[in-house]
Amino acid sequence: MRLNIMSRPKYDKNQTVSFIGGIGTIKNYKPDSNTWNYAVEMEMGPEPYFGRLGNETTVLLHEADITGALN
C-alpha cells in the first residue's frame, strides 16, 4: 500500500507574491496532483482614462509558477 502525503502549501491566503506577469495576492488555494493551485488576484494598475469596468484579473497558478513572497 502506497501512502501519498502532500506537504503544506508554501504560500498563505492574503500573502503578496510575485510571478511571471506581475504581483498579486493569494485569495485561495487547493491541492491538485501532488502540488497546490493558487487563485492569485493581480494588483490593480493605474486607472485608465476611460475608467474601470470591474475587478482586476484573478489567475490560477501552480505553486512552481510563483517566484516568491513579498511580505
C-alpha positions as CSV (number, residue, x, y, z in Angstrom):
1,M,0.0,0.0,0.0
2,R,1.4,3.4,-1.0
3,L,0.6,6.4,1.1
4,N,0.7,9.8,-0.7
5,I,1.1,12.7,1.7
6,M,1.2,16.2,0.4
7,S,3.2,18.9,2.0
8,R,1.7,22.0,3.5
9,P,1.1,24.9,1.0
10,K,4.1,27.1,0.6
11,Y,2.0,30.3,0.5
12,D,-0.8,31.5,2.7
13,K,-4.1,33.4,2.0
14,N,-3.7,37.2,1.7
15,Q,0.1,36.8,1.1
16,T,1.6,39.0,-1.6
17,V,3.6,37.1,-4.2
18,S,5.3,37.7,-7.5
19,F,5.2,35.6,-10.7
20,I,5.9,36.0,-14.4
21,G,3.4,38.6,-15.4
22,G,3.1,40.6,-12.2
23,I,2.4,40.8,-8.5
24,G,-0.7,39.6,-6.7
25,T,-2.4,38.4,-3.5
26,I,-3.2,34.8,-2.7
27,K,-7.0,34.6,-2.4
28,N,-7.4,30.8,-2.2
29,Y,-5.6,27.5,-2.8
30,K,-6.4,23.8,-3.2
31,P,-4.4,20.6,-3.7
32,D,-4.0,19.3,-7.2
33,S,-1.9,16.4,-8.5
34,N,0.9,16.5,-5.8
35,T,1.1,20.3,-5.9
36,W,-1.0,23.3,-4.9
37,N,-3.1,25.5,-7.2
38,Y,-3.5,29.1,-6.1
39,A,-6.0,31.8,-7.1
40,V,-4.0,35.0,-7.2
41,E,-5.7,38.3,-7.6
42,M,-3.3,40.6,-9.6
43,E,-2.6,44.1,-8.3
44,M,-4.6,46.9,-9.8
45,G,-2.6,49.2,-12.0
46,P,-3.3,52.9,-12.5
47,E,-6.9,53.6,-13.6
48,P,-7.2,54.1,-17.4
49,Y,-8.5,57.3,-18.8
50,F,-11.8,55.5,-19.8
51,G,-12.4,54.2,-16.2
52,R,-12.8,50.7,-14.9
53,L,-15.4,48.1,-15.9
54,G,-14.9,45.7,-13.0
55,N,-12.3,44.0,-10.8
56,E,-8.8,43.2,-11.8
57,T,-7.8,39.7,-13.1
58,T,-7.6,36.6,-10.9
59,V,-5.2,34.0,-12.3
60,L,-4.8,30.3,-11.3
61,L,-1.2,29.3,-10.8
62,H,0.6,26.1,-9.8
63,E,3.0,26.6,-6.8
64,A,6.0,26.2,-9.1
65,D,4.8,29.2,-11.1
66,I,5.0,31.6,-8.2
67,T,8.5,33.0,-7.9
68,G,8.4,34.4,-4.3
69,A,6.6,36.0,-1.4
70,L,6.9,39.8,-1.0
71,N,5.7,40.0,2.6
